[in-house]
């Protein structure tokens, strides 16, 4: 029986134009186990490193930051804040290269000098360990005899006018001992540092008030110095009084010294030079460091 036959229905699904193209067939390299090509970011740039690599990089960066911070902290201990000193915009600002300060350990059960349970203000550490250390290029000076870190009362008193009176007053106030250190620098500056320890803080205060105006034998007269330490930067319980040569020539004093009061101890830092003037920056730096040692 003949007639028109209808075409069989096309059951093939229409082409999905939104579907991604099929992945290319694996070639010989894939069959051989070759590594897959590196992925790329959408804009065609290089691929981001794997997460593990990025994590390692972050840890390395963090360790570098910690190392730099630690080094900066150690260096900062050895010098005053840059805002304290003049002329610090220059590469060489006049500061001396001191080693890092290190306070001695206190005997077991001993309070620090400014603790509430230490009304006498006693420094229990060895006084010689509280002296500011020698800076780089310093040469020990034997102008004042120092024996095993100690200075005889007679030798210290001889540095001041009316040395006999100074010696008598030190004995009256019950001076226990004097620690000392002296050095000279290549520019001719001489430095002498003394720590005088008394029985209590009140006796040290009485001595300072009575004999602080005493003039060093190397100077004809002295005037109060303009040097001060900001309250926020000065160690708690430490007080500084600075003086310099009267009638200074050549633009600045050739003698400058400071009293540093801390508990039962009175520190004396003295700078002298035969030519020119006492280096201002190094003087301020040394006084500030010795104050920190006593604080």
C-alpha positions as a printed NumPy array, in Angstrom:
array([[  0.   ,   0.   ,   0.   ],
       [  1.549,   3.198,  -1.083],
       [  1.126,   6.698,   0.323],
       [  3.023,   9.637,   1.689],
       [  5.183,   8.742,   4.717],
       [  5.976,  11.39 ,   7.26 ],
       [  9.655,  11.969,   8.109],
       [ 10.725,  10.402,  11.374],
       [ 10.716,  12.869,  14.309],
       [ 14.168,  14.361,  15.036],
       [ 14.737,  13.553,  18.717],
       [ 18.191,  15.176,  18.873],
       [ 18.317,  17.936,  21.574],
       [ 18.901,  21.456,  20.287],
       [ 22.467,  22.798,  20.591],
       [ 23.171,  24.441,  23.928],
       [ 25.043,  27.598,  22.96 ],
       [ 25.76 ,  28.509,  26.599],
       [ 27.616,  25.317,  27.48 ],
       [ 31.432,  25.525,  27.667],
       [ 33.378,  23.948,  24.855],
       [ 34.402,  20.417,  25.378],
       [ 37.9  ,  19.856,  26.768],
       [ 40.376,  18.821,  24.111],
       [ 41.179,  15.211,  23.935],
       [ 44.213,  14.148,  25.858],
       [ 47.267,  14.01 ,  23.658],
       [ 50.346,  11.866,  23.849],
       [ 51.886,  14.089,  26.54 ],
       [ 48.935,  13.578,  28.858],
       [ 49.049,   9.887,  28.287],
       [ 52.744,   9.9  ,  29.274],
       [ 51.958,  11.586,  32.619],
       [ 53.35 ,  15.05 ,  31.716],
       [ 52.401,  17.87 ,  34.136],
       [ 49.353,  19.906,  33.307],
       [ 49.947,  23.428,  31.993],
       [ 50.011,  26.213,  34.608],
       [ 46.643,  27.911,  35.087],
       [ 46.256,  31.533,  34.241],
       [ 44.157,  34.262,  35.738],
       [ 41.155,  35.526,  33.753],
       [ 42.995,  38.534,  32.338],
       [ 45.706,  36.377,  30.88 ],
       [ 48.349,  37.413,  33.506],
       [ 50.55 ,  35.045,  35.477],
       [ 48.892,  32.655,  37.875],
       [ 48.931,  33.369,  41.633],
       [ 51.424,  31.26 ,  43.596],
       [ 50.023,  28.294,  45.477],
       [ 48.532,  28.967,  48.904],
       [ 51.387,  27.163,  50.676],
       [ 53.952,  29.426,  48.992],
       [ 52.009,  32.547,  49.966],
       [ 51.752,  31.374,  53.592],
       [ 55.518,  30.766,  53.807],
       [ 56.183,  34.212,  52.355],
       [ 53.946,  35.826,  54.969],
       [ 55.755,  34.039,  57.812],
       [ 59.169,  35.087,  56.46 ],
       [ 58.003,  38.712,  56.238],
       [ 56.68 ,  38.594,  59.808],
       [ 59.988,  37.208,  61.125],
       [ 61.934,  39.948,  59.329],
       [ 59.732,  42.626,  60.894],
       [ 60.286,  41.144,  64.369],
       [ 64.05 ,  40.988,  63.854],
       [ 64.212,  44.608,  62.705],
       [ 62.041,  45.747,  65.629],
       [ 64.238,  43.909,  68.141],
       [ 67.396,  45.459,  66.698],
       [ 65.86 ,  48.923,  66.779],
       [ 64.796,  48.466,  70.413],
       [ 68.286,  47.38 ,  71.477],
       [ 69.806,  50.398,  69.734],
       [ 67.269,  52.818,  71.193],
       [ 68.269,  51.834,  74.733],
       [ 71.78 ,  53.158,  74.147],
       [ 70.823,  56.645,  72.982],
       [ 68.347,  59.317,  74.042],
       [ 65.322,  60.114,  71.931],
       [ 66.415,  61.939,  68.803],
       [ 64.028,  64.785,  69.617],
       [ 66.043,  65.487,  72.789],
       [ 69.285,  66.387,  71.059],
       [ 70.151,  69.157,  68.621],
       [ 71.575,  68.667,  65.163],
       [ 70.259,  65.169,  64.619],
       [ 69.37 ,  65.72 ,  60.987],
       [ 73.011,  65.218,  59.996],
       [ 74.449,  61.749,  59.277],
       [ 76.934,  62.138,  62.159],
       [ 75.063,  63.822,  64.99 ],
       [ 77.794,  63.766,  67.633],
       [ 76.532,  60.88 ,  69.719],
       [ 79.05 ,  58.378,  71.02 ],
       [ 78.676,  54.663,  70.348],
       [ 77.797,  53.177,  73.731],
       [ 77.143,  49.456,  74.173],
       [ 73.645,  48.387,  75.16 ],
       [ 72.885,  49.178,  78.785],
       [ 72.495,  46.222,  81.083],
       [ 71.274,  46.615,  84.648],
       [ 72.726,  44.156,  87.174],
       [ 70.474,  41.628,  88.835],
       [ 69.388,  42.502,  92.372],
       [ 70.106,  40.133,  95.25 ],
       [ 67.203,  37.812,  95.957],
       [ 64.43 ,  39.578,  97.866],
       [ 65.962,  43.057,  97.471],
       [ 63.621,  45.818,  96.22 ],
       [ 64.658,  48.399,  93.612],
       [ 65.753,  51.834,  94.917],
       [ 62.425,  53.592,  94.35 ],
       [ 60.085,  50.859,  95.556],
       [ 57.554,  51.632,  98.291],
       [ 59.092,  48.987, 100.56 ],
       [ 62.529,  50.65 , 100.245],
       [ 62.105,  53.953, 102.151],
       [ 65.877,  54.471, 102.418],
       [ 66.18 ,  54.469,  98.621],
       [ 68.936,  51.887,  98.867],
       [ 70.683,  50.618,  95.737],
       [ 71.289,  46.961,  96.568],
       [ 73.29 ,  46.232,  93.407],
       [ 77.068,  46.627,  93.307],
       [ 77.574,  50.348,  92.697],
       [ 80.332,  49.671,  90.155],
       [ 77.849,  47.815,  87.972],
       [ 75.693,  50.946,  87.809],
       [ 78.364,  53.074,  86.116],
       [ 77.683,  54.003,  82.498],
       [ 79.874,  51.782,  80.253],
       [ 82.76 ,  53.076,  78.167],
       [ 81.812,  54.212,  74.663],
       [ 83.636,  53.039,  71.57 ],
       [ 87.073,  54.656,  71.002],
       [ 87.335,  55.601,  74.681],
       [ 90.707,  55.302,  76.423],
       [ 90.829,  54.852,  80.192],
       [ 92.072,  57.948,  82.009],
       [ 94.221,  57.538,  85.11 ],
       [ 94.136,  61.203,  86.184],
       [ 91.952,  60.143,  89.115],
       [ 93.148,  56.89 ,  90.709],
       [ 90.516,  54.173,  90.361],
       [ 91.332,  50.92 ,  92.139],
       [ 89.135,  47.977,  91.287],
       [ 86.353,  50.415,  90.401],
       [ 86.542,  52.365,  93.694],
       [ 87.82 ,  55.914,  94.311],
       [ 89.294,  57.129,  97.593],
       [ 87.489,  60.   ,  99.295],
       [ 90.662,  62.127,  99.305],
       [ 91.125,  61.717,  95.547],
       [ 87.521,  62.69 ,  94.847],
       [ 87.602,  65.686,  97.206],
       [ 90.749,  66.982,  95.484],
       [ 88.707,  67.639,  92.33 ],
       [ 86.762,  70.428,  94.079],
       [ 87.617,  73.789,  95.584],
       [ 87.769,  73.508,  99.337],
       [ 88.684,  69.849,  99.072],
       [ 89.238,  69.527, 102.823],
       [ 85.711,  70.738, 103.558],
       [ 84.309,  68.315, 101.003],
       [ 86.142,  65.427, 102.644],
       [ 84.862,  66.387, 106.105],
       [ 81.26 ,  66.722, 104.973],
       [ 81.368,  63.378, 103.188],
       [ 82.503,  61.753, 106.426],
       [ 79.821,  63.58 , 108.444],
       [ 77.069,  62.343, 106.138],
       [ 78.309,  58.773, 106.482],
       [ 79.584,  58.246, 102.937],
       [ 79.832,  54.506, 102.332],
       [ 81.994,  54.459,  99.196],
       [ 82.578,  56.03 ,  95.747],
       [ 82.544,  54.105,  92.481],
       [ 84.307,  55.788,  89.583],
       [ 85.213,  55.572,  85.922],
       [ 87.182,  57.983,  83.738],
       [ 88.115,  58.077,  80.068],
       [ 89.197,  60.34 ,  77.234],
       [ 88.033,  60.507,  73.62 ],
       [ 89.997,  61.095,  70.383],
       [ 88.745,  64.711,  70.206],
       [ 90.396,  65.489,  73.559],
       [ 87.238,  65.363,  75.695],
       [ 87.795,  63.905,  79.163],
       [ 84.972,  62.345,  81.135],
       [ 84.813,  61.447,  84.814],
       [ 81.843,  59.636,  86.335],
       [ 81.409,  59.091,  90.072],
       [ 78.672,  57.427,  92.12 ],
       [ 78.641,  58.421,  95.799],
       [ 76.569,  56.145,  98.039],
       [ 75.247,  57.312, 101.409],
       [ 73.377,  55.421, 104.154],
       [ 69.957,  56.734, 103.105],
       [ 68.265,  58.967, 100.569],
       [ 67.858,  61.859, 103.064],
       [ 71.594,  61.964, 103.833],
       [ 72.426,  61.985, 100.125],
       [ 69.959,  64.844,  99.635],
       [ 71.475,  66.877, 102.483],
       [ 74.954,  66.482, 101.03 ],
       [ 73.85 ,  67.543,  97.571],
       [ 71.996,  70.602,  98.826],
       [ 74.914,  71.754, 100.981],
       [ 77.832,  71.059,  98.669],
       [ 76.342,  70.964,  95.17 ],
       [ 77.307,  74.632,  94.679],
       [ 80.963,  73.682,  95.254],
       [ 82.988,  74.623,  92.191],
       [ 85.336,  72.124,  90.521],
       [ 88.986,  73.013,  90.988],
       [ 89.411,  73.143,  87.196],
       [ 86.956,  76.056,  86.853],
       [ 87.027,  79.602,  88.129],
       [ 83.246,  79.701,  88.434],
       [ 80.133,  77.923,  87.234],
       [ 76.57 ,  78.808,  86.311],
       [ 73.428,  76.716,  86.19 ],
       [ 73.142,  74.909,  82.902],
       [ 70.127,  74.961,  80.605],
       [ 70.221,  71.188,  80.173],
       [ 67.043,  69.485,  81.329],
       [ 65.403,  66.1  ,  80.859],
       [ 61.738,  65.943,  79.971],
       [ 59.582,  64.56 ,  82.775],
       [ 58.331,  61.744,  80.524],
       [ 61.85 ,  60.678,  79.544],
       [ 63.56 ,  61.027,  82.933],
       [ 63.488,  57.853,  85.036],
       [ 61.061,  58.03 ,  87.933],
       [ 62.703,  59.195,  91.149],
       [ 65.832,  60.515,  89.383],
       [ 66.674,  64.235,  89.36 ],
       [ 69.325,  66.083,  87.352],
       [ 71.073,  69.393,  87.996],
       [ 73.551,  70.56 ,  85.342],
       [ 76.189,  73.297,  85.545],
       [ 78.801,  74.71 ,  83.187],
       [ 81.838,  76.945,  83.302],
       [ 81.164,  80.618,  83.819],
       [ 82.379,  83.02 ,  81.142],
       [ 82.782,  80.307,  78.527],
       [ 84.955,  81.165,  75.549],
       [ 85.131,  79.937,  71.961],
       [ 81.376,  79.585,  71.735],
       [ 80.859,  77.095,  74.535],
       [ 82.027,  75.842,  77.947],
       [ 85.173,  73.779,  78.332],
       [ 83.827,  72.297,  81.582],
       [ 80.356,  70.957,  82.187],
       [ 79.029,  68.645,  84.88 ],
       [ 75.793,  67.256,  86.256],
       [ 74.514,  65.907,  89.567],
       [ 72.17 ,  62.93 ,  89.295],
       [ 70.179,  62.179,  92.457],
       [ 68.674,  58.721,  92.839],
       [ 67.809,  57.317,  96.255],
       [ 70.869,  56.88 ,  98.451],
       [ 73.237,  57.615,  95.567],
       [ 74.5  ,  60.85 ,  94.048],
       [ 75.996,  60.575,  90.562],
       [ 78.439,  63.115,  89.147],
       [ 79.226,  63.29 ,  85.417],
       [ 81.986,  65.76 ,  84.525],
       [ 83.154,  66.718,  81.002],
       [ 86.285,  68.802,  80.387],
       [ 88.291,  69.736,  77.321],
       [ 91.47 ,  71.787,  76.878],
       [ 90.598,  73.092,  73.428],
       [ 87.243,  74.169,  72.054],
       [ 84.045,  73.356,  73.9  ],
       [ 82.502,  70.331,  75.531],
       [ 80.518,  68.39 ,  72.895],
       [ 76.91 ,  69.181,  73.749],
       [ 75.317,  66.097,  72.207],
       [ 77.712,  63.62 ,  73.824],
       [ 77.319,  65.359,  77.193],
       [ 73.539,  65.154,  77.104],
       [ 73.673,  61.556,  75.936],
       [ 76.063,  60.454,  78.698],
       [ 74.106,  62.18 ,  81.475],
       [ 70.86 ,  60.639,  80.232],
       [ 72.379,  57.157,  80.079],
       [ 73.829,  57.423,  83.584],
       [ 70.434,  58.566,  84.844],
       [ 68.863,  55.457,  83.306],
       [ 71.425,  53.242,  85.02 ],
       [ 70.463,  54.744,  88.391],
       [ 66.725,  54.622,  87.726]])
